[in-house]
Amino acid sequence: MSRLLLKRLGASLVTIWAVFTISFFIIRAAPGGPFDADRDPPPDVKRAIEERYDLDAPLWSQYLDQLQDWMMLDPGPSLRQPDHDVASILAAGLPISLTIGGLALLLGTTVGIFLGLIAALRVGGWLDHLIVVIASVGISLPLYLIAGMLVLAVSFGLGWLPPAGWESVPSLIMPVLCLALAPAAQAARLVRSGLIEMSSEEFARTARAKGISPFRVLFRHCLRPALIPLVATLGPMAAALLTGSLVIEQIFAIPGVGMHFIQGALNRDYPLVLGAVLLYTVLLQLMTLLADLMLLSLDPRLRGDAS
Amino acid sequence: MRRFRTTRSPIPTLCICWLLLTLLVALITPILPVASPNTAAPELAWSAPGDGHLLGTDALGRDLFSRILWGSRISLACAAAGAFTALIFGVSWGLLAGGGTARRDNWMMRVVDLLDSVPVVFLVILLASVARGSAWQHAGGGLALFFVVLGIVYWTPMARVVRGETRALARREWAVAATALGTPSSRILWRQILPNLIPTILVTVTLIIPRVLLFEAFLSFLGLGVQAPEVSWGTLARDAFEVLNPVHTAWWMVAFPSIALAVTLLALNILGDALRSDLDPKLRR
């Protein structure tokens, strides 16, 4: 068990290092430096800037320097906001993004499991069909369509909730709802098909033969194994949430990591973008690790393999 | 295919009709009698859908209907190019991994595993940001780079599927017999196994296209994909959100481009699912 964990952690570190290396070279491979975008600065100013940011050092020494800085969590100032360093910008955004993402994941999976359970209980019924249709529509719609319609209807039409911002609890409702839709739809589909598969297993038939009610059979006997596919996709689901948060933070003007990331990408603030990419990678690795641990606790068969 | 037409539900047929219509309209847009997508008419700004402008106009008075048609060209081209890149990369990689020695299979699939654990989307955004404003973009290379990038994101699922099927097929009697008869393994792979993979590949591509389409819209929406004056369904949504406020509720600017995208996505997803369950005997019941 602990050996497995160590191996996984090692793989995560390799992934994070690979992402850092790829990002570093993508940035350096760009024709033109980050300061060329506006106007050509006078040569001596340009040289001063390059010295300031060590851009004139050999590539490998820049790489090693930066690697060390990032490992110390001290990546230095942002290019476009020189008064702030990258670490503090990201640290300010992180709690906000984590709140929205965490709430959305929690809400989405809970509602999804519940809907999947209902659909599986009435397979072939109208409720089942309705849930399946809503789930497949929910998966294939672009996030900004849903967010846009909600803003138009709820904020501008009815005036119930603020259309954007990050001041109060009400301003949190719509972003979380939008972001939770995709996980909910996916969870509902997975749980439904998992439950249907499990209820045709022999243990479920035996339980029904003993006179246990269909709901109890599904809830107490089938739900646990049916959750395995859902937990197994928790990693990709978290990745989708992170990408979704970029759109949501943009639409609702939420000052989270995603907003800084997109701002940085739009005005080529490379240290900031690199920091956000690394942060997202770490988050994703943590989520995948967590999902694997949950999988181990759900499925005893995997534990047998691991030891 | 005959079986496909006799399935009870008319919905997949409707999806095919919609997709063919969209494709046809996108192809012939330049010769259609619609307004030019980039002619600004400030006096007509913010016209609601109706007289003269079927779907209304945007903040500069440009005709939304025409912009959606022109946008469909870029959006569909992105989807096709991205899916094509994913197809070529994924099928070759999967075939080479699945048809090779266990060692080659192992390292090739390790690469796929590594790529799948990397948040490629964020790397793509980084790449887009680097390409922005560089000499590349101005030379028109931006869009070409964008096409390739779209494909790079989505080739791993294709590689996985193809590799799995190849592994299974290579163990069949006819493949073993061909080996015993002295057929070179590359010939078995490309001439005998590949044709057997076509249904699987078809289904996977049908399911990859909507994801590429969505990804293009996502990037363009964030301002990192297709750049003005080019129009795509994603940039149209971006335009709409930039001017979204309670004073000018130009709902049509949000609604129509998104609906065009949503219906197309839905049609592709339904079609992909229908194809999959039709070609998979386990799911056909």
Contacts between the chains, C-beta under 8 A, distances in Angstrom:
chain1	res1	chain2	res2	distance
A	11	B	117	7.6
A	12	B	117	8.0
A	14	B	114	7.9
A	15	B	114	6.6
A	15	B	117	5.1
A	15	B	118	6.1
A	18	B	114	6.8
A	18	B	118	6.7
A	19	B	118	5.7
A	19	B	119	7.5
A	19	B	123	7.0
A	22	B	118	8.0
A	22	B	123	6.3
A	23	B	123	6.6
A	23	B	126	5.7
A	26	B	123	7.2
A	26	B	126	5.8
A	26	B	127	5.6
A	26	B	130	5.8
A	27	B	126	7.2
A	27	B	130	6.1
A	29	B	130	7.4
A	30	B	130	4.2
A	30	B	131	7.6
A	30	B	134	5.7
A	31	B	134	4.8
A	31	B	135	5.1
A	31	B	136	6.4
A	32	B	133	7.6
A	32	B	134	5.5
A	32	B	135	6.7
A	37	B	133	5.0
A	136	B	266	7.9
A	136	B	269	6.7
A	136	B	270	7.5
A	136	B	273	7.7
A	137	B	266	6.6
A	139	B	269	7.4
A	140	B	210	6.4
A	140	B	214	7.8
A	140	B	262	7.4
A	140	B	265	4.6
A	140	B	266	5.2
A	140	B	269	4.6
A	141	B	262	5.2
A	141	B	265	7.1
A	141	B	266	7.8
A	142	B	214	5.9
A	142	B	217	5.5
A	142	B	218	7.2
A	142	B	221	7.8
A	142	B	237	7.5
A	142	B	258	6.5
A	142	B	261	5.9
A	142	B	262	6.7
A	142	B	265	7.4
A	143	B	218	7.9
A	144	B	217	7.9
A	144	B	221	5.6
A	144	B	237	5.4
A	144	B	241	6.9
A	144	B	258	7.0
A	145	B	237	7.6
A	145	B	254	7.7
A	145	B	258	3.8
A	145	B	259	7.7
A	145	B	261	7.4
A	145	B	262	5.8
A	148	B	237	7.5
A	148	B	240	7.2
A	148	B	241	6.8
A	148	B	244	7.2
A	148	B	254	4.2
A	148	B	255	7.8
A	148	B	258	6.6
A	149	B	254	7.3
A	149	B	255	7.6
A	151	B	244	6.8
A	152	B	244	7.8
A	152	B	249	6.7
A	152	B	251	5.4
A	152	B	254	6.4
A	155	B	246	7.5
A	156	B	246	4.9
A	156	B	249	5.3
A	163	B	244	8.0
A	163	B	246	7.3
A	239	B	119	5.9
A	239	B	121	7.4
A	242	B	119	6.9
A	242	B	121	8.0
A	242	B	122	7.8
A	243	B	121	5.0
A	243	B	218	7.1
A	246	B	125	8.0
A	246	B	218	8.0
A	246	B	222	6.3
A	247	B	218	6.7
A	247	B	221	6.5
A	247	B	222	7.1
A	250	B	221	7.8
A	250	B	222	6.4
A	250	B	241	7.8
A	251	B	241	6.2
A	261	B	122	7.6
A	261	B	125	7.3
A	262	B	125	7.7
A	262	B	222	5.4
A	262	B	223	7.5
A	262	B	224	7.6
A	264	B	129	7.5
A	265	B	125	5.3
A	265	B	126	6.9
A	265	B	128	6.8
A	265	B	129	3.7
A	265	B	132	8.0
A	265	B	222	7.8
A	265	B	224	5.9
A	266	B	129	7.1
A	266	B	132	7.6
A	266	B	223	5.8
A	266	B	224	7.1
A	268	B	129	5.7
A	268	B	130	7.4
A	268	B	132	6.7
A	268	B	133	6.6
A	273	B	125	7.6
A	273	B	126	5.5
A	273	B	129	6.0
A	274	B	126	7.4
A	276	B	122	7.2
A	277	B	119	7.4
A	277	B	122	4.6
A	277	B	123	6.6
A	277	B	125	7.9
A	277	B	126	5.7
A	280	B	119	5.1
A	280	B	122	5.1
A	281	B	118	7.0
A	281	B	119	5.6
A	281	B	122	7.5
A	284	B	117	7.7
A	284	B	119	5.2
A	285	B	117	7.3
A	288	B	117	6.8
